[in-house]
Amino acid sequence: MELILIRHAHAGPHTVEDKGRHLSERGIEEALLLGEWMHLKQFPAGFWLISDAIRTRETAELLGKPFSEFELSEFWYISSGPDYLTEIAKRTEPILYLVAHNPSISYLASYLTGDMIQMETVGCVSLHFPGLSSWSEITKGFANITHQL
């Protein structure tokens, strides 16, 4: 089982309400570079969980990965890290991508690895869970980092 955590790329200024912010030019470049890196590392196909904020949707689209199986949800915008854990535990897909926000996504990465991980914009942490057969079995510090950017 794999969980790939991605923090959205750099967003533009706070000239509109937060959820409506688009990626900046820098953010577009960041997302394209992350997509190239993910392609080189041969990230597997999986189910995408994406915050419904504009910058997370744009980030996911620019990664260049086909994500025909995805779910946009406000949950990933408004919820806390512990809530992220509860929701992921309900999933059945063996490979999950989560494109979301700080501080919740950094909390999740830190909790699952047992290490302090501060995800910067367009940060990516790929986690593998040896011996896990269900997301409901996830526990603190159980994940192995397979890729990190």
N, C-alpha and C positions, 0 to 999 in steps of 0.2 A: 504494500500500500504506500502511495506517495501523496504528499501534500506540497504543492508549490505555492508559496506565499509571494505576492508581488504588491509592493506599495506603488500607487499611481505615480506617474511622472510629474515633473515640475509644472505647476499650474500658474496661470496668469494672475494679475493683480486682483485685489479684492474690490473690484468696481461693480460687481453684481453679487447677489446672495451666494453664499459659499457653495452650495450644491450645484449652482449653475456655472461655475468657473470652468473655462476651457483650458487646455494645455497651452503653455507658452511655447514660443519657438524652441527654446531650450528643451522643454518637455517633449516636444515632438521628436527632436533629435535623440534624446535619451531613450525614448520608447523604441525607436527604430533600431538603435544600437543594441538594446536588450533583446529585441526580436532576432537580430543576427546572431548574438551570442547563444540564445536558446536553440536556434537552428543548428549551430555548430556543435553544441552539446547534445543534440538529438533528444530534446525533451519529448516525452511520449504524449500521445493524444489523451485527453481526459475531459472531465466535466468541469465547466467554468462557473464559478460563483463570483458575480461582479456587483459591486455597489452601483446603485443607480445614479450616482453623481456623474456629471458630464465628464470630468477629468479621468475617472476610472474607466468609463466606457471607451473613451478615446484611447487611453493607454492600451486596453485589451485589443482594440481594433488594429492599432499600429504594431502590435507584436508580430503580426504576420503569421500567426498560428491559426489554422482553421478551428474555430470553436463553434461548430454547429450545435453542440450540446452545451447550453449555458442557461443561466438564470440571473436576471437582473433583479436586485432587491434593495429596498431602502434599509433593510435590516443591517446590511454590511456598512451602511453610512452612519446609522444612529446608535449602534450597539457597542458594548464594551468588550474587551478581550475575553473575560470569563464567559460572556454570552456567546462569543464566537465558538468557544470550545463546546458549549452545549449544543449549538446548532450543527456543528461538524459531526458530533457524535451520532446524530440522527441520519446521516447520509449513508448510502449504500454503494456508491461508485468507488472503485479501488484507486482511481487517480483523480485528485481534485486540484484545481487551480483556484486560488482566491485572490482577487484584485480588490484591494480595499485601502484603508486609511490608518494613519498613526493617531493615537498611540496604541490602538487595539491590535494592529497587525504585528507591531514590535513585541507587545505583550505575549501574543500567541507564539511567536518564534522563540522567545526567551523561555516561556513556560515549557514548551514541548522539547526543547533541547537541554534545558537546565543551565544554559549560558545566557549572559546578558547580551542581547542582540538589539541594536538600535537601527532600524531600517530607514535609510535615507530615501529621498524620492527615487523612484524606479528601482529600488532595491529588490532583490530576488533571493529567496532562500528555498531550496528544494530539500524536502525532508523525506527520509525513508524510515519506515517503521518495521523492523525485522520481527517476523513471527506474528504480526497482527493480522487478524482475520475480520475484524470489524472496527469501525471508527469509535464505537462505544467503549472499546478497550483502551483508548489512548490515556496515558498517564504522564505526569510531569517528568521531564528529563528522559523520555523513552526514545525520542527521535534522533536519527543520525543525519547530519547534514551531508548531502551528496554534491550539491553545488551552491555557491553563494556569490552574489555580486552586489 
